[in-house]
């Protein structure tokens, strides 16, 4: 399965840019691991401790670990492509990693002797054995198992579980490294070299990122606030405890602090970190709320007629489409009223456009006052308005239309009275927006032709 495959989730739910960054991260880890493994192995073959230590002055990487990292890098390269040849390479690398880890564990615990411990490299602080520690060998077993499940197992739960176990083991390895450095003694959990510990950790993250749309990693790859929060906080949450454990061990051994003070300092830094993360999350939420409010304001502006403060034609079209879908799928009845102000052009010509605008504003308020909760009035265009009446049969819609018409006749208008003609149409199951509007318009024009200031119903059926 390719890294960018979205078969495990809805493609629209994931951030394409983030998926690309996950792909780049996996590729970067693969190249880094390959380079570190090759340098370490060449250092052993050439008997060069500085080359085996990657020229960074740390303890040389073990020869068997260098071989394992080379194979792990090839496996990461292979799983990036969803082709049979790449899958075969990934399976082969997984099997080799498992075999390397199992044989190393067997040699470590004395079940067999492959003579690995005989291969030694003279470093600045003494000779170093080529044999990797048990935790590194166990990590390679998990790396191999993760490669196999990636290539062979359609159920991601097993692979995700192995990846989590690998991440936990690598973090234990890093924590044990801090204790080892502080106390000057090795632990059974220690990888004995910082390079191996860091490579195990980033490889664990890379295998999680190799399938970014599975549940284990999906939260960090999704669009929206949850994805942003996960991407910014998960890695610090993993690394801060390790950093504090190293600092506390260093303070105890180098500064001579007693255990009570070290524990108090640890509690303070942990609490301060939690508080900082909470503050950061609060700032993110505040910023997201501000963006959402700005988007709501822009949406309201885009869907509202500024003169009448009623929904505009675009909002009307969206709502009409939703009601028509409900009519077809759930048999939910609704009616449409089309309203047109009588002789409004004469009013504009006689009293001016500013007076006409005032009439339109008053029409918006009148419609709002005479409709039920859940009914929707909109400015359709010019002096024409539309009203959608959900869950309303024709008889009730006619009564509402008559109430609106009567409200026009009794309202106080500047200069002269304003009346309205109304066409009423009930939505049919086969209706589309155009057919329903055409029937309501035809009823409206009929009301105009019959003398204006009246309500006319469109035929209930095609036969009428």
C-alpha positions, 0 to 999 in steps of 0.5 A: 500500500503506498504511503499516500493511499487514502483507502483507509479513510475519506480523502476529503478529511485529510490534509494533502500538504500534511500527507506530503510532509509525512512522505518526506519525513519517511524518505528523510528517515530512510536516507539518514538511517542508510547513511548512518548504517553505511558509515558505521559499518565502513568504520568497523570494516576500516577499523576507524572508530571516528567513522564508526562514530559518524564523526560526531564524537559519540560512542561508535555504533555497533557493527551488527546494529549498523547492518540492521539499520541498513536493512531497515532503511531499505525496507522503508524505501520499499514500502513507499511504493505499492508494487509487487517488486517493492512488496517482495523487497519489504518482506525480504527485509522484514525477514532478515531483520527478524532473523538478525534480531533473534540471532543477536538475542540468542547470542546475547543470552548465551544460547549460541555463540556466533563469535560476534563478541570477538569482533572489537573496535578500539575507541577512545574510551576502550574497546567496543564489541560488535554485538548489539545490546538486547534492546536493540536486537528486540527493536530490530525484531519489531522493525522486521515484524512491522515491515512484514505486516505492512506488506502482507497484513491488510488489517492495520491493527496488528501493524499499528500495535507493533509500531506502538510497541516499537515506539515504546521500546525506543523511548525506553532505550532513550530514557535508559541512555540518559541514566547510563550517561549520568551514572557512567554504567550500562543498563540492560535497556541501554543501546550503549550508543546515542546514535542507535537510540535516536535512529530507533526512535525516528524509525519508529515514528517513520513506520507510524507515518508510513500509513498516515490514514490509519487510526494510529496516525490519522488524527495528525493527518486530518484537516481542522483543529484536531489535526493541527493540535496533534501535529504540534503537541504529540511529539513534544509530549513524547520528548519532554519526559525523556528530556526531564529524566536526563536533566534530573539524572544529570542534576543528581550526579553532576551537581550533587543534588539530593533526591528530595530536591530532584523530585521537587524540581521534576514536579515543578518542570512537569507542572510548568510544561503541562501549564505551558501546553494548556496555555498553548492549546487555549491560544490555538482554540482562541485563534480557531474561534476567531477564524470560525467567527470571521468565516461565519461573518463572511458567510452571513454577508455572502448569504444576506441581502444588505438592504432588507436583511433577509437571505439573498437569492443564493441562500434561497437556492441552497435552502430550496435544494435542501427542501426538494431533496427532503421532498423526494427522499422523505416525502416531506411536503413544503410550499413556495410563495412568490411575492411581488410588490404592486406598481413598485416601479411607479413608486420608485419613479414618483418618490425616488429610489431612496424612498423605494429602498425604505419600502424594501426595508419595511417589507423585510421587517413585515415578512419577518414579523408575519412568518412562523418560526422555521419559515424562510423569507428571502429577497428573490430580486428587485421587488420580488420576494420568496417564502419557503414554508417547510412541512406545510400543505397548500391549505395552510400555505394559502392562509399564511399568504393571505395573512401576509397580504392583509398585513401589507394592506393594514401596514403604514407606508410612507407617501401611499399604500403598498400592496402585494400579489402572491403566487402559491405552489406546493412542491411535488415529488418530481419537482426540481427548483426550476419547475417549482419556481415556474409554477409559483411564478405563473400563479403570481402573474395570474394574481397580477392579471386578476387585478393585483393585491390577491393570492392565487394558488398554482394547480396541485397536479399536472392534470389540474 
